Amino acid sequence: MPSFFEVHRSKLRAVISRARAGSSKKDLTFSTNGTLSHWDTLPAEIQVLIISRCSLSDILNIRLVSEGFRTLIDNNEPDIARSHLRFLRHGSLPLRLEEIDQDYTHEPEDDMRLLSDLFPPSKTRQGAYVYDWRYLKSLNGRLDVCTRLSHHLAEVVMDLYIASRDVGSKKIAKRSRLGGKDRLQDKFRLSLFYVLLFFESYSQARLDHQNTLHIDYDSGRLPAPVTSHDRFQVYLSLQRNILSSPPFTHTPTLIATHHAMHVLRTCLRTTISREPGVHTDPQPQALYDRRTAWISMLLNHSGLDRIAEFFAAEKDHGGLTFRSGNKRREFMKNMERDQQGYQRASVRAVVFADGGPDGWEVDKFWFEAAKGVLEERGEVPHVAEMGVRIGFGEEENVAVSCAWCVGVRGWEVRLA
């Protein structure tokens, strides 16, 4: 039997649906303040609980139904947002990173619990968490990025797998590809939450370091611009600090995230290598440098959202070509905006000797720092993770691993 809250939540959704369908107001019973008359008989605390059980998009739509709903939701935004997150987390609120118990599953129901633990709300000066629509939207945005990117990575990996195996008929290949892709996507999505944490933490750490240098420059405490070598050493130290902090202090989490980064780098290189002319370019080193620059720009400055856009654009048009298409045009426009914004940063020009990019070497993003931290923990080499069951013929696994794994069982993700 539906609970009290579920019944009223369904009624609220029905109001929205009828409003969208253009139902006349005479179909609804309103009180003088514009809200449902039966609704007005409920205590405010119950109204807040009912609204908090709706999806975020439904809550924001309910806010537009009438002035009464708008006032109710605006006046109780922190309580509704907190209760809504508690509902999504099955009764709990975000933990501190050092308190994370690592018992998350690959089930979608655990996504918001892990995301809100990794990305807790901001705090007031008094140390209290701030729950609001902005925070909930940021969680939904991160979930969307990781879901889209895990989908694209799973597709690229399955394409590589099928190309390397004799899978029999096209019908069998298609059926098995769908099942394998779903399982890979579940595996990648969870790890990408940690990848996203590293991306955001490293980006903020670089920005803070750059601003500190600029303050020193303005006050005359920076005798000379920072050289490229010194900058790389500082950035390596920043990355190692992140990987030596929670949640990466949990070594299995660090290893799983490292494997996800390996898959991400491999899929980027594989996809970019499909560009027409790759195999016939008379200057392979120049081509390698161009591809490396693309990948480094995506990793260091554009972020996971742009990387997901890249895979979507490539899938839409079959390669890095300048053909017409909305996704392709939008991606190229955004990449150009990223690069121009980076080049226009006046702060970088005065504090760094070359004023150029933060380094085009792909391995300097994550991999060098991760190797150093894993070596310190005695985890190079380390035991491979359990593979992902694909379902072709003899039920072979896809091994999500790296060059430092031992005991790998199954097909390994490698460049085509």
C-alpha positions in Angstrom: 0.0 0.0 0.0 1.4 3.5 -0.9 2.6 5.5 2.0 1.1 8.8 3.0 4.0 10.7 1.5 3.9 8.8 -1.8 0.2 9.5 -2.2 0.6 13.2 -1.8 3.8 13.2 -3.9 1.7 11.6 -6.7 -0.9 14.3 -6.3 1.7 17.0 -6.7 3.1 15.4 -9.8 -0.5 15.1 -11.2 -0.9 18.9 -10.7 2.3 19.5 -12.7 1.3 17.1 -15.5 -2.2 18.7 -15.9 -0.7 22.1 -15.9 1.8 21.1 -18.6 -1.1 19.5 -20.6 -3.0 22.8 -20.5 -5.8 21.7 -18.2 -8.2 24.4 -17.2 -8.2 25.7 -13.6 -11.8 24.5 -13.1 -10.4 20.9 -13.0 -8.6 21.7 -9.7 -9.9 22.9 -6.3 -7.9 26.0 -5.2 -8.1 28.0 -2.1 -7.9 31.8 -2.1 -4.1 31.8 -2.0 -3.8 29.7 -5.1 -2.8 26.4 -3.6 -4.8 23.2 -3.3 -7.4 23.4 -0.6 -6.7 19.9 0.9 -3.0 20.8 0.8 -3.6 23.8 3.0 -4.9 21.6 5.8 -1.6 19.9 6.2 1.0 21.2 8.7 3.9 23.0 7.1 6.3 20.3 8.3 4.4 17.6 6.5 4.2 19.8 3.3 8.0 20.2 3.4 8.5 16.4 3.8 6.1 15.6 0.9 7.8 18.1 -1.4 11.2 16.8 -0.5 10.3 13.3 -1.7 9.8 14.6 -5.3 12.7 14.8 -7.8 14.6 18.1 -7.9 13.1 19.0 -11.3 9.6 18.4 -9.9 10.3 20.5 -6.8 11.4 23.4 -9.0 8.4 23.0 -11.2 6.0 22.9 -8.2 7.6 26.2 -7.2 6.1 27.7 -10.4 2.6 26.4 -9.8 1.4 29.3 -7.6 2.6 32.1 -5.3 1.7 29.9 -2.3 4.0 27.1 -3.4 6.7 29.5 -4.3 6.6 31.1 -0.9 6.5 27.7 0.9 9.5 26.3 -1.1 11.6 29.5 -0.9 11.1 29.9 2.8 12.0 26.3 3.5 14.7 25.8 0.9 17.4 24.5 3.3 15.0 22.1 5.0 13.6 20.8 1.8 17.0 20.4 0.2 18.4 18.6 3.3 15.4 16.3 3.5 15.5 15.6 -0.2 19.2 14.6 0.0 18.5 12.5 3.0 15.8 10.7 1.1 18.1 10.0 -1.9 20.8 8.8 0.6 18.3 6.4 2.3 18.3 8.3 5.6 21.8 9.7 6.0 23.6 12.9 5.3 27.1 13.4 3.8 30.1 12.2 5.7 33.5 13.7 6.0 36.0 12.2 3.5 38.0 10.6 6.3 34.8 9.0 7.6 33.9 7.3 4.3 33.5 3.6 4.9 34.0 2.5 1.2 31.0 0.1 1.2 29.5 1.6 -1.9 28.0 -0.7 -4.6 27.8 -0.3 -8.3 24.0 0.0 -8.1 22.6 3.4 -9.3 20.9 3.8 -5.9 24.3 4.4 -4.3 25.4 7.0 -6.8 24.0 10.0 -4.9 25.3 8.7 -1.6 28.9 8.5 -2.9 28.7 11.7 -4.8 27.5 13.7 -1.9 30.2 12.2 0.3 32.9 13.1 -2.2 31.4 16.5 -2.9 29.9 17.7 0.4 28.0 21.1 0.6 29.9 24.3 1.4 30.0 25.5 4.9 29.0 28.8 6.6 31.5 30.7 8.8 30.1 28.9 11.7 30.9 25.5 10.1 27.3 24.4 9.2 26.6 22.8 5.9 24.6 24.8 3.3 21.9 22.8 1.7 20.2 24.5 -1.2 19.1 24.1 -4.9 22.5 25.1 -6.1 24.2 22.3 -4.3 21.7 19.7 -5.4 22.0 20.9 -9.0 25.8 20.5 -8.8 25.4 16.9 -7.7 23.0 16.2 -10.5 25.4 17.8 -13.0 28.3 15.7 -11.8 26.2 12.6 -11.9 25.1 13.4 -15.5 28.7 14.0 -16.6 30.0 10.7 -15.1 27.0 8.8 -16.5 27.5 10.1 -20.0 31.3 9.5 -19.9 30.9 6.0 -18.5 28.6 5.2 -21.4 31.1 6.5 -24.0 34.0 4.7 -22.4 32.1 1.4 -22.3 31.2 1.8 -26.0 34.8 2.4 -27.0 36.1 -0.6 -24.9 33.5 -2.9 -26.4 34.4 -1.8 -29.9 38.0 -2.6 -29.2 37.1 -5.9 -27.7 34.9 -6.9 -30.6 37.6 -5.9 -33.1 40.1 -8.1 -31.4 37.9 -11.2 -31.1 36.0 -13.6 -33.4 32.6 -13.3 -31.9 30.6 -15.2 -34.5 27.5 -13.8 -36.1 26.5 -10.1 -36.0 23.4 -11.0 -34.0 25.4 -12.6 -31.3 27.9 -9.8 -31.3 25.2 -7.1 -31.0 23.4 -9.0 -28.1 26.6 -9.6 -26.2 27.8 -6.1 -26.9 24.8 -4.6 -25.2 25.1 -6.7 -22.1 28.9 -6.1 -21.8 28.5 -2.4 -22.3 25.9 -2.2 -19.5 28.2 -4.0 -17.1 31.2 -1.9 -18.1 29.3 1.3 -17.7 28.3 0.3 -14.1 31.9 -0.4 -13.3 33.2 2.9 -14.9 30.6 5.2 -13.4 31.6 4.5 -9.8 35.3 5.0 -10.5 34.6 8.2 -12.5 33.2 9.8 -9.4 36.7 9.6 -7.9 38.3 10.7 -11.2 36.1 13.7 -11.1 37.1 14.5 -7.6 40.8 14.4 -8.7 40.0 16.7 -11.7 38.3 19.3 -9.6 40.7 19.1 -6.7 43.7 19.4 -8.9 42.2 22.3 -10.9 41.5 24.2 -7.7 45.0 23.5 -6.3 46.6 24.8 -9.5 44.4 28.0 -9.4 45.2 28.6 -5.7 49.0 28.1 -6.3 48.8 30.5 -9.3 47.0 33.1 -7.3 49.6 32.8 -4.5 52.3 33.4 -7.0 50.5 36.5 -8.3 50.2 37.9 -4.8 54.0 37.4 -4.3 54.6 39.0 -7.7 52.5 42.1 -6.9 54.3 42.5 -3.5 57.8 42.0 -5.0 58.4 38.7 -3.3 58.7 36.8 -6.6 62.3 37.6 -7.8 61.9 35.8 -11.2 59.1 34.0 -13.1 58.7 30.4 -12.3 60.4 28.1 -14.8 58.7 25.2 -16.6 60.8 22.6 -14.6 59.9 24.2 -11.3 56.3 24.5 -12.2 56.1 20.8 -13.1 57.6 19.8 -9.8 55.1 22.0 -7.9 52.2 20.5 -9.9 53.5 17.0 -9.3 53.6 17.8 -5.6 50.0 19.1 -5.7 48.8 15.9 -7.3 50.7 13.7 -4.8 49.1 15.7 -2.0 45.7 15.0 -3.4 46.4 11.3 -3.8 47.8 11.1 -0.2 44.5 12.5 1.2 41.1 10.9 1.8 39.5 9.1 0.0 42.7 8.1 -1.9 44.3 7.0 1.4 42.2 3.9 0.9 44.6 2.0 -1.4 42.0 -0.1 -3.3 40.2 3.1 -4.1 43.4 4.7 -5.5 44.1 1.6 -7.6 40.6 1.4 -9.0 40.7 5.1 -9.9 44.1 4.6 -11.5 42.7 1.9 -13.6 39.8 4.1 -14.6 42.3 6.8 -15.6 44.2 4.2 -17.7 41.0 3.4 -19.5 40.2 7.1 -20.1 43.6 7.8 -21.5 43.5 4.7 -23.7 40.0 5.5 -25.1 41.1 9.1 -25.8 44.1 8.0 -27.7 42.2 5.3 -29.6 39.4 7.6 -30.6 41.7 10.5 -31.7 43.8 8.0 -33.7 40.7 7.3 -35.8 41.1 10.8 -37.4 41.5 10.5 -41.2 45.1 10.7 -42.2 46.5 9.2 -39.1 48.0 6.2 -40.7 49.3 8.1 -43.8 50.7 11.2 -42.2 54.2 11.8 -43.5 55.3 13.3 -40.2 54.3 10.8 -37.5 56.0 12.8 -34.7 54.1 15.9 -35.6 50.9 13.9 -35.6 51.8 12.4 -32.2 52.5 15.8 -30.7 49.2 17.2 -32.0 47.2 14.3 -30.6 49.1 14.5 -27.3 48.3 18.3 -27.1 44.6 17.5 -27.7 44.5 15.0 -24.9 46.5 17.1 -22.5 44.2 20.1 -23.1 41.2 17.9 -22.4 42.7 16.5 -19.2 44.4 19.6 -17.8 42.0 22.4 -18.7 38.7 21.3 -20.2 37.6 18.6 -17.7 35.3 15.6 -17.8 32.3 17.4 -19.2 34.2 18.4 -22.3 35.7 15.0 -22.6 32.2 13.5 -22.6 31.3 16.1 -25.3 34.3 14.9 -27.4 33.2 11.3 -27.4 29.6 12.3 -28.2 30.9 14.4 -31.1 33.2 11.7 -32.4 30.4 9.1 -32.3 28.1 11.5 -34.2 30.5 12.1 -37.0 33.0 9.2 -36.9 36.3 11.0 -36.3 38.0 14.3 -35.8 36.8 15.9 -39.0 35.4 19.3 -39.5 32.1 18.1 -40.9 28.8 19.8 -40.2 26.8 18.7 -37.2 25.5 20.3 -34.0 27.5 18.2 -31.6 30.7 18.6 -33.5 30.3 22.3 -33.9 29.4 22.8 -30.3 32.4 20.7 -29.1 34.8 22.6 -31.3 33.4 25.9 -30.2 33.7 25.0 -26.6 37.3 23.7 -27.1 38.3 27.0 -28.8 36.7 28.9 -25.9 38.7 26.8 -23.4 41.9 27.4 -25.2 41.3 31.1 -25.6 40.3 31.5 -22.0 43.5 29.8 -20.9 45.7 31.9 -23.2 44.1 35.1 -22.1 44.9 34.5 -18.5 47.2 37.5 -17.7 48.2 36.1 -14.3 49.9 33.1 -15.9 51.8 35.3 -18.3 53.6 37.2 -15.5 54.3 34.5 -13.0 55.5 31.7 -15.3 58.6 32.1 -17.4 57.2 30.7 -20.6 53.6 31.9 -20.1 52.6 28.8 -22.0 50.6 25.7 -21.2 50.8 23.7 -18.0 52.6 20.9 -19.8 51.6 18.8 -22.8 53.0 15.5 -21.4 49.9 13.4 -20.7 51.7 11.2 -18.2 52.3 14.2 -16.0 48.6 14.3 -15.3 47.8 11.7 -12.6 50.1 8.9 -13.8 53.5 10.0 -12.6 52.1 11.1 -9.2 50.0 7.9 -8.9 53.1 5.8 -9.6 55.0 7.6 -6.9 52.3 7.2 -4.2 51.7 3.5 -5.1 55.4 2.8 -4.9 55.5 4.4 -1.4 52.7 2.0 -0.4 54.5 -1.0 -1.9 51.7 -1.4 -4.5 53.9 -1.5 -7.6 53.2 -4.1 -8.8 49.7 -4.8 -7.3 47.1 -7.5 -7.7 44.7 -6.9 -10.6 41.0 -6.1 -9.9 38.3 -8.6 -10.8 37.4 -8.4 -14.5 34.0 -7.5 -15.9 32.1 -10.4 -17.3 31.2 -9.8 -21.0 29.3 -12.9 -22.1 30.9 -13.9 -25.5 31.0 -17.6 -25.9 33.2 -18.8 -23.0 32.2 -15.9 -20.7 35.5 -14.0 -21.0 36.3 -11.1 -18.7 37.4 -7.6 -19.7 40.2 -6.8 -17.3 40.2 -3.1 -16.2 43.9 -3.0 -15.3 47.2 -1.3 -15.8 50.9 -2.1 -16.6 51.6 -2.7 -12.9 48.9 -5.3 -12.4 49.8 -9.0 -11.8 47.4 -11.9 -12.1 45.4 -10.3 -14.8 42.6 -12.6 -16.1 40.8 -11.7 -19.3 41.2 -9.3 -22.2 43.1 -6.1 -21.3 42.1 -2.7 -22.5 44.9 -1.6 -24.8 45.4 0.7 -27.8 44.0 -0.7 -31.0 
